[in-house]
Amino acid sequence: MEEKVLVAYATKYGSTKEIAEKIGQTLTESGLAVEVAAVGKVADIAQYKAIVAGSGIYIGQWRKDAVKFILDNEKVLSEKPVWFFSSGPTSYNDDTGYTDNAKLPKKLFEVVERIKPRDIAVFKGFVDPKKVDGLSKWIIKRIHVNEADNPEKGIGDYRDWDNITNWAKTITLSLGKSEF
């Protein structure tokens, strides 16, 4: 039985799941056996040869289930090749510093330092005004980002699929696969 790579994700509205699925697709196309699953549905990560884990960012924090996944699995994660990703910034302007601060929540810094991931990526996200809850709409309005007065910032799909695919390809190369 071939060992699999786990791509685990935590999402609120589905955008991070779609990013995880794209990463999984890219890894599969390179010849790796891959399982893509929500972090809460993964029972035993010891069975996987490598782990890619990510979370959507909300108010500067990872989803609670993603934080729990990392804390509960720290020992096993520190023994395997691991990559982390965050999804969420939606501004065209990367000079805000938000991207640097979005890599991981502060409460995970020490744990992740012990895990020693091969890489940590931050991908732009997607704010779908039809899906966001009242709190999210309020936050967007409070920071003066909404469809009417600033359509190029905040609302919309800012995911860069080429960037996501290229990052996943670096994982395949690191794991000894290169057929694309």
OpenMM code with the backbone's topology and positions (N, CA, C; nanometers):
from openmm import Vec3, app, unit

residues = "MET GLU GLU LYS VAL LEU VAL ALA TYR ALA THR LYS TYR GLY SER THR LYS GLU ILE ALA GLU LYS ILE GLY GLN THR LEU THR GLU SER GLY LEU ALA VAL GLU VAL ALA ALA VAL GLY LYS VAL ALA ASP ILE ALA GLN TYR LYS ALA ILE VAL ALA GLY SER GLY ILE TYR ILE GLY GLN TRP ARG LYS ASP ALA VAL LYS PHE ILE LEU ASP ASN GLU LYS VAL LEU SER GLU LYS PRO VAL TRP PHE PHE SER SER GLY PRO THR SER TYR ASN ASP ASP THR GLY TYR THR ASP ASN ALA LYS LEU PRO LYS LYS LEU PHE GLU VAL VAL GLU ARG ILE LYS PRO ARG ASP ILE ALA VAL PHE LYS GLY PHE VAL ASP PRO LYS LYS VAL ASP GLY LEU SER LYS TRP ILE ILE LYS ARG ILE HIS VAL ASN GLU ALA ASP ASN PRO GLU LYS GLY ILE GLY ASP TYR ARG ASP TRP ASP ASN ILE THR ASN TRP ALA LYS THR ILE THR LEU SER LEU GLY LYS SER GLU PHE".split()
positions = [
    Vec3(0.0838, -0.1182, 0.0000),
    Vec3(0.0000, 0.0000, 0.0000),
    Vec3(0.0886, 0.1250, 0.0000),
    Vec3(0.0612, 0.2153, -0.0929),
    Vec3(0.1394, 0.3373, -0.1030),
    Vec3(0.1006, 0.4347, 0.0070),
    Vec3(0.2011, 0.4980, 0.0649),
    Vec3(0.1740, 0.5990, 0.1668),
    Vec3(0.1112, 0.7214, 0.1021),
    Vec3(0.0206, 0.7844, 0.1746),
    Vec3(-0.0501, 0.9011, 0.1238),
    Vec3(0.0028, 1.0288, 0.1871),
    Vec3(-0.0236, 1.1372, 0.1163),
    Vec3(-0.0008, 1.2711, 0.1680),
    Vec3(-0.1377, 1.3236, 0.2109),
    Vec3(-0.1439, 1.3797, 0.3299),
    Vec3(-0.2672, 1.4393, 0.3793),
    Vec3(-0.2660, 1.5888, 0.3522),
    Vec3(-0.3743, 1.6385, 0.2933),
    Vec3(-0.3958, 1.7823, 0.2815),
    Vec3(-0.5177, 1.8111, 0.3682),
    Vec3(-0.4934, 1.8689, 0.4854),
    Vec3(-0.5996, 1.8951, 0.5826),
    Vec3(-0.6273, 2.0453, 0.5877),
    Vec3(-0.7529, 2.0797, 0.6069),
    Vec3(-0.7909, 2.2205, 0.6035),
    Vec3(-0.9004, 2.2501, 0.7056),
    Vec3(-0.9087, 2.3781, 0.7407),
    Vec3(-1.0191, 2.4304, 0.8221),
    Vec3(-1.0727, 2.5518, 0.7475),
    Vec3(-1.2031, 2.5568, 0.7317),
    Vec3(-1.2649, 2.6631, 0.6537),
    Vec3(-1.3964, 2.7051, 0.7162),
    Vec3(-1.4369, 2.8258, 0.6896),
    Vec3(-1.5657, 2.8739, 0.7386),
    Vec3(-1.6678, 2.8771, 0.6254),
    Vec3(-1.6269, 2.9278, 0.5101),
    Vec3(-1.7200, 2.9437, 0.3990),
    Vec3(-1.6857, 2.8569, 0.2772),
    Vec3(-1.5738, 2.7841, 0.2805),
    Vec3(-1.5409, 2.6936, 0.1717),
    Vec3(-1.4236, 2.7338, 0.0843),
    Vec3(-1.3768, 2.8561, 0.0937),
    Vec3(-1.2664, 2.9011, 0.0101),
    Vec3(-1.1370, 2.8247, 0.0396),
    Vec3(-1.1074, 2.8039, 0.1659),
    Vec3(-0.9848, 2.7320, 0.2028),
    Vec3(-0.9946, 2.5861, 0.1612),
    Vec3(-1.1138, 2.5283, 0.1663),
    Vec3(-1.1335, 2.3912, 0.1168),
    Vec3(-1.0971, 2.3842, -0.0309),
    Vec3(-1.1398, 2.4833, -0.1085),
    Vec3(-1.1081, 2.4847, -0.2515),
    Vec3(-0.9577, 2.4969, -0.2751),
    Vec3(-0.8896, 2.5737, -0.1921),
    Vec3(-0.7432, 2.5822, -0.2027),
    Vec3(-0.6810, 2.4472, -0.1699),
    Vec3(-0.7271, 2.3830, -0.0639),
    Vec3(-0.6756, 2.2505, -0.0268),
    Vec3(-0.6988, 2.1500, -0.1399),
    Vec3(-0.8152, 2.1560, -0.2022),
    Vec3(-0.8452, 2.0653, -0.3135),
    Vec3(-0.7517, 2.0894, -0.4315),
    Vec3(-0.7177, 2.2161, -0.4583),
    Vec3(-0.6243, 2.2487, -0.5669),
    Vec3(-0.4848, 2.1948, -0.5345),
    Vec3(-0.4435, 2.2097, -0.4100),
    Vec3(-0.3139, 2.1545, -0.3684),
    Vec3(-0.3168, 2.0033, -0.3849),
    Vec3(-0.4233, 1.9398, -0.3386),
    Vec3(-0.4371, 1.7950, -0.3525),
    Vec3(-0.4351, 1.7500, -0.4977),
    Vec3(-0.5027, 1.8232, -0.5839),
    Vec3(-0.5053, 1.7911, -0.7268),
    Vec3(-0.3649, 1.7974, -0.7864),
    Vec3(-0.2911, 1.9021, -0.7514),
    Vec3(-0.1550, 1.9192, -0.8033),
    Vec3(-0.0648, 1.8061, -0.7548),
    Vec3(-0.0759, 1.7697, -0.6279),
    Vec3(0.0050, 1.6598, -0.5746),
    Vec3(-0.0314, 1.5283, -0.6428),
    Vec3(-0.1593, 1.5051, -0.6654),
    Vec3(-0.2054, 1.3827, -0.7315),
    Vec3(-0.1530, 1.3757, -0.8741),
    Vec3(-0.1587, 1.4888, -0.9445),
    Vec3(-0.1098, 1.4927, -1.0827),
    Vec3(0.0390, 1.4630, -1.0922),
    Vec3(0.1118, 1.4820, -0.9838),
    Vec3(0.2554, 1.4533, -0.9833),
    Vec3(0.2842, 1.3073, -0.9509),
    Vec3(0.1800, 1.2312, -0.9209),
    Vec3(0.1980, 1.0889, -0.8935),
    Vec3(0.1893, 1.0508, -0.7470),
    Vec3(0.1583, 1.1449, -0.6602),
    Vec3(0.1448, 1.1146, -0.5182),
    Vec3(0.0033, 1.0669, -0.4867),
    Vec3(-0.0085, 0.9785, -0.3907),
    Vec3(-0.1390, 0.9395, -0.3377),
    Vec3(-0.1766, 1.0453, -0.2346),
    Vec3(-0.2966, 1.1004, -0.2452),
    Vec3(-0.3345, 1.2148, -0.1635),
    Vec3(-0.4740, 1.1958, -0.1074),
    Vec3(-0.4909, 1.2429, 0.0161),
    Vec3(-0.6233, 1.2518, 0.0757),
    Vec3(-0.6437, 1.3962, 0.1209),
    Vec3(-0.7544, 1.4551, 0.0807),
    Vec3(-0.7901, 1.5913, 0.1213),
    Vec3(-0.9068, 1.5787, 0.2182),
    Vec3(-0.8922, 1.6372, 0.3378),
    Vec3(-0.9973, 1.6231, 0.4393),
    Vec3(-0.9987, 1.7423, 0.5334),
    Vec3(-1.1163, 1.7693, 0.5875),
    Vec3(-1.1284, 1.8706, 0.6927),
    Vec3(-1.0519, 1.8223, 0.8152),
    Vec3(-0.9844, 1.9128, 0.8848),
    Vec3(-0.9025, 1.8733, 1.0001),
    Vec3(-0.9833, 1.7956, 1.1033),
    Vec3(-1.1084, 1.8282, 1.1224),
    Vec3(-1.1923, 1.7609, 1.2200),
    Vec3(-1.2310, 1.6186, 1.1822),
    Vec3(-1.2070, 1.5816, 1.0577),
    Vec3(-1.2422, 1.4468, 1.0113),
    Vec3(-1.1212, 1.3546, 1.0022),
    Vec3(-1.0042, 1.4040, 1.0399),
    Vec3(-0.8823, 1.3235, 1.0337),
    Vec3(-0.8608, 1.2573, 1.1686),
    Vec3(-0.8638, 1.1234, 1.1685),
    Vec3(-0.8532, 1.0502, 1.2948),
    Vec3(-0.7083, 1.0242, 1.3356),
    Vec3(-0.6236, 0.9854, 1.2405),
    Vec3(-0.4883, 0.9440, 1.2752),
    Vec3(-0.3908, 0.9907, 1.1677),
    Vec3(-0.3103, 1.0907, 1.1984),
    Vec3(-0.2182, 1.1420, 1.0973),
    Vec3(-0.0911, 1.0586, 1.0858),
    Vec3(-0.0692, 0.9654, 1.1767),
    Vec3(0.0521, 0.8834, 1.1729),
    Vec3(0.0605, 0.8003, 1.0451),
    Vec3(-0.0521, 0.7716, 0.9833),
    Vec3(-0.0539, 0.6875, 0.8634),
    Vec3(-0.0046, 0.7590, 0.7373),
    Vec3(0.0110, 0.8913, 0.7427),
    Vec3(0.0485, 0.9674, 0.6242),
    Vec3(0.1992, 0.9898, 0.6185),
    Vec3(0.2536, 0.9926, 0.4955),
    Vec3(0.3978, 1.0146, 0.4804),
    Vec3(0.4333, 1.1631, 0.4920),
    Vec3(0.3383, 1.2507, 0.4641),
    Vec3(0.3606, 1.3950, 0.4738),
    Vec3(0.2259, 1.4624, 0.4964),
    Vec3(0.2310, 1.5828, 0.5533),
    Vec3(0.1080, 1.6555, 0.5836),
    Vec3(0.1193, 1.7993, 0.5355),
    Vec3(0.0133, 1.8440, 0.4682),
    Vec3(-0.0040, 1.9836, 0.4315),
    Vec3(-0.1296, 2.0268, 0.5063),
    Vec3(-0.1199, 2.1298, 0.5872),
    Vec3(-0.2356, 2.1724, 0.6663),
    Vec3(-0.2533, 2.3229, 0.6558),
    Vec3(-0.3791, 2.3646, 0.6461),
    Vec3(-0.4050, 2.5064, 0.6345),
    Vec3(-0.5376, 2.5476, 0.6939),
    Vec3(-0.5508, 2.6775, 0.7101),
    Vec3(-0.6721, 2.7327, 0.7689),
    Vec3(-0.7040, 2.8669, 0.7068),
    Vec3(-0.8326, 2.8954, 0.7022),
    Vec3(-0.8752, 3.0302, 0.6710),
    Vec3(-0.8422, 3.1199, 0.7889),
    Vec3(-0.8198, 3.2467, 0.7600),
    Vec3(-0.7893, 3.3444, 0.8640),
    Vec3(-0.9121, 3.4326, 0.8836),
    Vec3(-0.9530, 3.4462, 1.0081),
    Vec3(-1.0659, 3.5318, 1.0424),
    Vec3(-1.0250, 3.6192, 1.1590),
    Vec3(-1.0318, 3.7476, 1.1390),
    Vec3(-0.9920, 3.8446, 1.2398),
    Vec3(-0.8508, 3.8114, 1.2898),
    Vec3(-0.7644, 3.7758, 1.1966),
    Vec3(-0.6247, 3.7488, 1.2276),
    Vec3(-0.5967, 3.6151, 1.2939),
    Vec3(-0.6947, 3.5282, 1.3021),
    Vec3(-0.6769, 3.4000, 1.3696),
    Vec3(-0.7108, 3.2828, 1.2780),
    Vec3(-0.6446, 3.1720, 1.3016),
    Vec3(-0.6816, 3.0473, 1.2351),
    Vec3(-0.8101, 2.9953, 1.2972),
    Vec3(-0.8801, 2.9111, 1.2267),
    Vec3(-0.9994, 2.8451, 1.2780),
    Vec3(-0.9602, 2.7606, 1.4002),
    Vec3(-1.0492, 2.7547, 1.4985),
    Vec3(-1.0198, 2.6810, 1.6223),
    Vec3(-0.9889, 2.5347, 1.5959),
    Vec3(-1.0597, 2.4726, 1.5003),
    Vec3(-1.0341, 2.3312, 1.4729),
    Vec3(-0.8957, 2.3087, 1.4119),
    Vec3(-0.8433, 2.4067, 1.3373),
    Vec3(-0.7079, 2.3949, 1.2829),
    Vec3(-0.6037, 2.4079, 1.3938),
    Vec3(-0.6254, 2.5010, 1.4850),
    Vec3(-0.5338, 2.5177, 1.5986),
    Vec3(-0.5326, 2.3893, 1.6823),
    Vec3(-0.6496, 2.3355, 1.7085),
    Vec3(-0.6602, 2.2102, 1.7855),
    Vec3(-0.5876, 2.0962, 1.7139),
    Vec3(-0.6032, 2.0883, 1.5822),
    Vec3(-0.5369, 1.9849, 1.5023),
    Vec3(-0.3856, 1.9912, 1.5212),
    Vec3(-0.3297, 2.1105, 1.5137),
    Vec3(-0.1842, 2.1249, 1.5290),
    Vec3(-0.1401, 2.0939, 1.6717),
    Vec3(-0.2109, 2.1469, 1.7693),
    Vec3(-0.1736, 2.1221, 1.9087),
    Vec3(-0.1861, 1.9748, 1.9456),
    Vec3(-0.2942, 1.9103, 1.9017),
    Vec3(-0.3162, 1.7688, 1.9339),
    Vec3(-0.2175, 1.6764, 1.8633),
    Vec3(-0.1630, 1.7203, 1.7491),
    Vec3(-0.0774, 1.6334, 1.6682),
    Vec3(0.0671, 1.6800, 1.6609),
    Vec3(0.1067, 1.7661, 1.7525),
    Vec3(0.2415, 1.8233, 1.7467),
    Vec3(0.3502, 1.7179, 1.7350),
    Vec3(0.3446, 1.6137, 1.8152),
    Vec3(0.4509, 1.5120, 1.8148),
    Vec3(0.4649, 1.4462, 1.6781),
    Vec3(0.3557, 1.4003, 1.6221),
    Vec3(0.3605, 1.3328, 1.4918),
    Vec3(0.3999, 1.4313, 1.3822),
    Vec3(0.3471, 1.5527, 1.3878),
    Vec3(0.3819, 1.6528, 1.2877),
    Vec3(0.5315, 1.6837, 1.2894),
    Vec3(0.5922, 1.6801, 1.4062),
    Vec3(0.7356, 1.7106, 1.4155),
    Vec3(0.8226, 1.5984, 1.3599),
    Vec3(0.7634, 1.4836, 1.3332),
    Vec3(0.8381, 1.3678, 1.2819),
    Vec3(0.8202, 1.3474, 1.1316),
    Vec3(0.7430, 1.4315, 1.0658),
    Vec3(0.7114, 1.4136, 0.9242),
    Vec3(0.7381, 1.5415, 0.8457),
    Vec3(0.7497, 1.5280, 0.7129),
    Vec3(0.7548, 1.6503, 0.6314),
    Vec3(0.6190, 1.7211, 0.6401),
    Vec3(0.6221, 1.8492, 0.6740),
    Vec3(0.4991, 1.9249, 0.6969),
    Vec3(0.5083, 2.0611, 0.6277),
    Vec3(0.3951, 2.1040, 0.5715),
    Vec3(0.3801, 2.2362, 0.5137),
    Vec3(0.2522, 2.2959, 0.5701),
    Vec3(0.2540, 2.4254, 0.5985),
    Vec3(0.1346, 2.4951, 0.6468),
    Vec3(0.0989, 2.6070, 0.5496),
    Vec3(-0.0309, 2.6356, 0.5413),
    Vec3(-0.0746, 2.7503, 0.4631),
    Vec3(-0.1920, 2.8187, 0.5319),
    Vec3(-0.2003, 2.9478, 0.5080),
    Vec3(-0.3122, 3.0293, 0.5555),
    Vec3(-0.3811, 3.0888, 0.4340),
    Vec3(-0.5088, 3.1146, 0.4482),
    Vec3(-0.5875, 3.1735, 0.3409),
    Vec3(-0.6724, 3.2848, 0.3996),
    Vec3(-0.6691, 3.4004, 0.3359),
    Vec3(-0.7565, 3.5030, 0.3887),
    Vec3(-0.7332, 3.6454, 0.3461),
    Vec3(-0.6098, 3.6936, 0.3369),
    Vec3(-0.5954, 3.8339, 0.2991),
    Vec3(-0.6609, 3.8576, 0.1633),
    Vec3(-0.7320, 3.9685, 0.1496),
    Vec3(-0.8005, 3.9939, 0.0233),
    Vec3(-0.7675, 4.1288, -0.0365),
    Vec3(-0.6623, 4.1905, 0.0072),
    Vec3(-0.6233, 4.3200, -0.0469),
    Vec3(-0.5210, 4.3014, -0.1578),
    Vec3(-0.5269, 4.3878, -0.2588),
    Vec3(-0.4228, 4.3878, -0.3608),
    Vec3(-0.2895, 4.4333, -0.3028),
    Vec3(-0.2944, 4.5110, -0.1975),
    Vec3(-0.1759, 4.5745, -0.1416),
    Vec3(-0.1090, 4.4825, -0.0402),
    Vec3(0.0061, 4.4282, -0.0764),
    Vec3(0.0794, 4.3426, 0.0155),
    Vec3(0.1672, 4.4218, 0.1111),
    Vec3(0.1728, 4.5525, 0.0962),
    Vec3(0.2591, 4.6347, 0.1795),
    Vec3(0.1992, 4.6640, 0.3165),
    Vec3(0.0829, 4.6100, 0.3450),
    Vec3(0.0161, 4.6394, 0.4716),
    Vec3(0.0789, 4.5668, 0.5884),
    Vec3(0.1593, 4.4632, 0.5612),
    Vec3(0.2147, 4.3828, 0.6694),
    Vec3(0.1214, 4.2717, 0.7114),
    Vec3(-0.0029, 4.2748, 0.6649),
    Vec3(-0.0995, 4.1722, 0.7038),
    Vec3(-0.0530, 4.0341, 0.6601),
    Vec3(0.0054, 4.0252, 0.5404),
    Vec3(0.0496, 3.8958, 0.4906),
    Vec3(0.1540, 3.8345, 0.5835),
    Vec3(0.2491, 3.9140, 0.6302),
    Vec3(0.3506, 3.8619, 0.7223),
    Vec3(0.2873, 3.8143, 0.8523),
    Vec3(0.1923, 3.8888, 0.9035),
    Vec3(0.1290, 3.8539, 1.0301),
    Vec3(0.0281, 3.7414, 1.0164),
    Vec3(-0.0133, 3.7092, 0.8940),
    Vec3(-0.1163, 3.6086, 0.8724),
    Vec3(-0.0605, 3.4676, 0.8621),
    Vec3(0.0701, 3.4522, 0.8605),
    Vec3(0.1244, 3.3174, 0.8435),
    Vec3(0.0718, 3.2220, 0.9489),
    Vec3(0.0759, 3.2619, 1.0717),
    Vec3(0.0272, 3.1792, 1.1821),
    Vec3(-0.0174, 3.2681, 1.2962),
    Vec3(-0.1172, 3.2228, 1.3706),
    Vec3(-0.1536, 3.2984, 1.4908),
    Vec3(-0.0409, 3.2911, 1.5932),
    Vec3(-0.0258, 3.3953, 1.6724),
    Vec3(0.0839, 3.4021, 1.7699),
    Vec3(0.0872, 3.2826, 1.8642),
    Vec3(-0.0310, 3.2322, 1.9016),
    Vec3(-0.0314, 3.1213, 1.9973),
    Vec3(0.0240, 2.9912, 1.9388),
    Vec3(0.0462, 2.9869, 1.8067),
    Vec3(0.1044, 2.8675, 1.7448),
    Vec3(0.2536, 2.8808, 1.7160),
    Vec3(0.3099, 3.0002, 1.7320),
    Vec3(0.4498, 3.0219, 1.6969),
    Vec3(0.5440, 2.9190, 1.7594),
    Vec3(0.5363, 2.9012, 1.8904),
    Vec3(0.6285, 2.8099, 1.9583),
    Vec3(0.6091, 2.6661, 1.9134),
    Vec3(0.4852, 2.6242, 1.8987),
    Vec3(0.4560, 2.4865, 1.8559),
    Vec3(0.5081, 2.4636, 1.7148),
    Vec3(0.4804, 2.5564, 1.6260),
    Vec3(0.5240, 2.5415, 1.4877),
    Vec3(0.6764, 2.5451, 1.4781),
    Vec3(0.7392, 2.6231, 1.5616),
    Vec3(0.8855, 2.6252, 1.5647),
    Vec3(0.9408, 2.4866, 1.6006),
    Vec3(0.8741, 2.4181, 1.6915),
    Vec3(0.9166, 2.2818, 1.7286),
    Vec3(0.8866, 2.1814, 1.6164),
    Vec3(0.7794, 2.2027, 1.5429),
    Vec3(0.7421, 2.1125, 1.4328),
    Vec3(0.8398, 2.1269, 1.3163),
    Vec3(0.8880, 2.2479, 1.2935),
    Vec3(0.9823, 2.2778, 1.1860),
    Vec3(0.9250, 2.2447, 1.0468),
    Vec3(0.8185, 2.3153, 1.0071),
    Vec3(0.7628, 2.2896, 0.8742),
    Vec3(0.8605, 2.3261, 0.7641),
    Vec3(0.8464, 2.2618, 0.6515),
    Vec3(0.9333, 2.2901, 0.5369),
    Vec3(0.9029, 2.4280, 0.4784),
    Vec3(0.7755, 2.4704, 0.4885),
    Vec3(0.7389, 2.6029, 0.4397),
    Vec3(0.6042, 2.6421, 0.5002),
    Vec3(0.5820, 2.7723, 0.5051),
    Vec3(0.4535, 2.8286, 0.5481),
    Vec3(0.4149, 2.9315, 0.4421),
    Vec3(0.3000, 2.9104, 0.3797),
    Vec3(0.2545, 3.0006, 0.2736),
    Vec3(0.1289, 3.0749, 0.3173),
    Vec3(0.1114, 3.1920, 0.2603),
    Vec3(-0.0105, 3.2696, 0.2800),
    Vec3(-0.0686, 3.2960, 0.1416),
    Vec3(-0.1928, 3.2533, 0.1235),
    Vec3(-0.2617, 3.2747, -0.0029),
    Vec3(-0.3741, 3.3741, 0.0154),
    Vec3(-0.3927, 3.4566, -0.0845),
    Vec3(-0.5057, 3.5490, -0.0823),
    Vec3(-0.6351, 3.4676, -0.0786),
    Vec3(-0.7380, 3.5271, -0.0253),
    Vec3(-0.8628, 3.4556, -0.0058),
    Vec3(-0.9772, 3.5048, -0.0912),
    Vec3(-1.0962, 3.4724, -0.0465),
    Vec3(-1.2186, 3.5037, -0.1184),
    Vec3(-1.3237, 3.5459, -0.0172),
    Vec3(-1.3759, 3.6658, -0.0353),
    Vec3(-1.4872, 3.7122, 0.0464),
    Vec3(-1.6086, 3.7205, -0.0458),
    Vec3(-1.6993, 3.6277, -0.0278),
    Vec3(-1.8219, 3.6225, -0.1072),
    Vec3(-1.9311, 3.6933, -0.0275),
    Vec3(-1.9772, 3.8095, -0.0752),
    Vec3(-2.0767, 3.8850, 0.0024),
    Vec3(-2.2071, 3.8083, 0.0229),
    Vec3(-2.2317, 3.7065, -0.0588),
    Vec3(-2.3539, 3.6263, -0.0430),
    Vec3(-2.3407, 3.5241, 0.0688),
    Vec3(-2.2178, 3.4943, 0.1104),
    Vec3(-2.1954, 3.3904, 0.2111),
    Vec3(-2.1565, 3.4438, 0.3484),
    Vec3(-2.0950, 3.5610, 0.3547),
    Vec3(-2.0418, 3.6077, 0.4828),
    Vec3(-2.1530, 3.6359, 0.5828),
    Vec3(-2.1228, 3.6091, 0.7081),
    Vec3(-2.2208, 3.6311, 0.8142),
    Vec3(-2.2246, 3.7792, 0.8545),
    Vec3(-2.3161, 3.8105, 0.9431),
    Vec3(-2.3353, 3.9486, 0.9865),
    Vec3(-2.2118, 4.0105, 1.0481),
    Vec3(-2.1397, 3.9354, 1.1308),
    Vec3(-2.0186, 3.9875, 1.1936),
    Vec3(-1.9144, 4.0232, 1.0877),
    Vec3(-1.8963, 3.9349, 0.9911),
    Vec3(-1.7983, 3.9617, 0.8853),
    Vec3(-1.8366, 4.0845, 0.8050),
    Vec3(-1.9641, 4.0973, 0.7726),
    Vec3(-2.0095, 4.2166, 0.6998),
    Vec3(-1.9836, 4.3429, 0.7817),
    Vec3(-2.0069, 4.3353, 0.9108),
    Vec3(-1.9837, 4.4498, 0.9986),
    Vec3(-1.8353, 4.4867, 0.9992),
    Vec3(-1.7479, 4.3851, 1.0090),
    Vec3(-1.6030, 4.4105, 1.0103),
    Vec3(-1.5601, 4.4745, 0.8792),
    Vec3(-1.6073, 4.4205, 0.7671),
    Vec3(-1.5717, 4.4766, 0.6370),
    Vec3(-1.6170, 4.6222, 0.6284),
    Vec3(-1.7381, 4.6491, 0.6744),
    Vec3(-1.7896, 4.7868, 0.6716),
    Vec3(-1.7067, 4.8782, 0.7623),
    Vec3(-1.6693, 4.8279, 0.8799),
    Vec3(-1.5919, 4.9078, 0.9767),
    Vec3(-1.4546, 4.9452, 0.9231),
    Vec3(-1.3963, 4.8604, 0.8415),
    Vec3(-1.2642, 4.8939, 0.7875),
    Vec3(-1.2769, 4.9624, 0.6508),
    Vec3(-1.3980, 5.0062, 0.6219),
    Vec3(-1.4250, 5.0852, 0.5013),
    Vec3(-1.3947, 5.0095, 0.3735),
    Vec3(-1.4236, 4.8804, 0.3739),
    Vec3(-1.4053, 4.7993, 0.2547),
    Vec3(-1.5405, 4.7368, 0.2227),
    Vec3(-1.6007, 4.7816, 0.1149),
    Vec3(-1.7236, 4.7168, 0.0710),
    Vec3(-1.7386, 4.7314, -0.0795),
    Vec3(-1.8344, 4.6629, -0.1351),
    Vec3(-1.8516, 4.6609, -0.2799),
    Vec3(-1.8718, 4.8004, -0.3380),
    Vec3(-1.9489, 4.8826, -0.2716),
    Vec3(-1.9865, 5.0117, -0.3284),
    Vec3(-1.8710, 5.1107, -0.3367),
    Vec3(-1.7905, 5.1218, -0.2289),
    Vec3(-1.6902, 5.2275, -0.2300),
    Vec3(-1.5490, 5.1802, -0.2632),
    Vec3(-1.5262, 5.0507, -0.2693),
    Vec3(-1.3915, 5.0046, -0.2968),
    Vec3(-1.3951, 4.8627, -0.3531),
    Vec3(-1.4404, 4.8447, -0.4751),
    Vec3(-1.4596, 4.7112, -0.5285),
    Vec3(-1.3312, 4.6310, -0.5476),
    Vec3(-1.2169, 4.6971, -0.5562),
    Vec3(-1.0931, 4.6225, -0.5785),
    Vec3(-1.0290, 4.5728, -0.4493),
    Vec3(-1.0864, 4.6004, -0.3356),
    Vec3(-1.0285, 4.5602, -0.2076),
    Vec3(-1.1328, 4.4942, -0.1200),
    Vec3(-1.0997, 4.3825, -0.0653),
    Vec3(-1.1856, 4.3214, 0.0359),
    Vec3(-1.2865, 4.2236, -0.0159),
    Vec3(-1.3803, 4.2671, -0.0941),
    Vec3(-1.4842, 4.1805, -0.1455),
    Vec3(-1.4369, 4.1190, -0.2764),
    Vec3(-1.4542, 3.9910, -0.2904),
    Vec3(-1.4204, 3.9261, -0.4166),
    Vec3(-1.3245, 3.8102, -0.3976),
    Vec3(-1.2869, 3.7518, -0.5108),
    Vec3(-1.2003, 3.6344, -0.5120),
    Vec3(-1.0602, 3.6778, -0.5527),
    Vec3(-0.9673, 3.6731, -0.4584),
    Vec3(-0.8298, 3.7153, -0.4815),
    Vec3(-0.7329, 3.5980, -0.4846),
    Vec3(-0.7878, 3.4762, -0.4845),
    Vec3(-0.7001, 3.3586, -0.4856),
    Vec3(-0.6215, 3.3547, -0.6164),
    Vec3(-0.4939, 3.3312, -0.6044),
    Vec3(-0.4038, 3.3223, -0.7196),
    Vec3(-0.3748, 3.1738, -0.7418),
    Vec3(-0.4515, 3.1137, -0.8313),
    Vec3(-0.4426, 2.9688, -0.8519),
    Vec3(-0.3060, 2.9265, -0.9045),
    Vec3(-0.2412, 3.0092, -0.9854),
    Vec3(-0.1061, 2.9758, -1.0330),
    Vec3(-0.0081, 2.9722, -0.9159),
    Vec3(-0.0182, 3.0676, -0.8260),
    Vec3(0.0680, 3.0708, -0.7078),
    Vec3(0.0446, 2.9470, -0.6207),
    Vec3(-0.0807, 2.9104, -0.6012),
    Vec3(-0.1148, 2.7926, -0.5207),
    Vec3(-0.0591, 2.6669, -0.5863),
    Vec3(-0.0792, 2.6539, -0.7165),
    Vec3(-0.0288, 2.5375, -0.7903),
    Vec3(0.1228, 2.5303, -0.7837),
    Vec3(0.1896, 2.6423, -0.8041),
    Vec3(0.3365, 2.6429, -0.7998),
    Vec3(0.3887, 2.6059, -0.6618),
    Vec3(0.3208, 2.6523, -0.5569),
    Vec3(0.3622, 2.6150, -0.4216),
    Vec3(0.3467, 2.4651, -0.4015),
    Vec3(0.2352, 2.4093, -0.4484),
    Vec3(0.2134, 2.2650, -0.4363),
    Vec3(0.3201, 2.1867, -0.5146),
    Vec3(0.3625, 2.2404, -0.6268),
    Vec3(0.4677, 2.1734, -0.7046),
    Vec3(0.5982, 2.1678, -0.6274),
    Vec3(0.6273, 2.2695, -0.5460),
    Vec3(0.7498, 2.2637, -0.4646),
    Vec3(0.7406, 2.1516, -0.3620),
    Vec3(0.6191, 2.1225, -0.3176),
    Vec3(0.6003, 2.0110, -0.2245),
    Vec3(0.6299, 1.8798, -0.2954),
    Vec3(0.5782, 1.8638, -0.4160),
    Vec3(0.6019, 1.7392, -0.4895),
    Vec3(0.7507, 1.7183, -0.5144),
    Vec3(0.8203, 1.8248, -0.5481),
    Vec3(0.9641, 1.8133, -0.5701),
    Vec3(1.0361, 1.7734, -0.4428),
    Vec3(0.9943, 1.8300, -0.3314),
    Vec3(1.0549, 1.7976, -0.2033),
    Vec3(1.0319, 1.6517, -0.1651),
    Vec3(0.9192, 1.5978, -0.2099),
    Vec3(0.8856, 1.4573, -0.1796),
    Vec3(0.9357, 1.3611, -0.2869),
    Vec3(1.0153, 1.4130, -0.3810),
    Vec3(1.0771, 1.3263, -0.4800),
    Vec3(0.9927, 1.2966, -0.6013),
    Vec3(0.8883, 1.3724, -0.6252),
    Vec3(0.8053, 1.3558, -0.7443),
    Vec3(0.8231, 1.4779, -0.8324),
    Vec3(0.8190, 1.4594, -0.9641),
    Vec3(0.8339, 1.5759, -1.0504),
    Vec3(0.7546, 1.5671, -1.1798),
    Vec3(0.6737, 1.4637, -1.1997),
    Vec3(0.5957, 1.4557, -1.3229),
    Vec3(0.4768, 1.5511, -1.3136),
    Vec3(0.4707, 1.6452, -1.4048),
    Vec3(0.3563, 1.7380, -1.4057),
    Vec3(0.2877, 1.7271, -1.5384),
] * unit.nanometer
topology = app.Topology()
chain = topology.addChain("A")
for resn in residues:
    res = topology.addResidue(resn, chain)
    for name in ("N", "CA", "C"):
        topology.addAtom(name, app.Element.getBySymbol(name[0]), res)
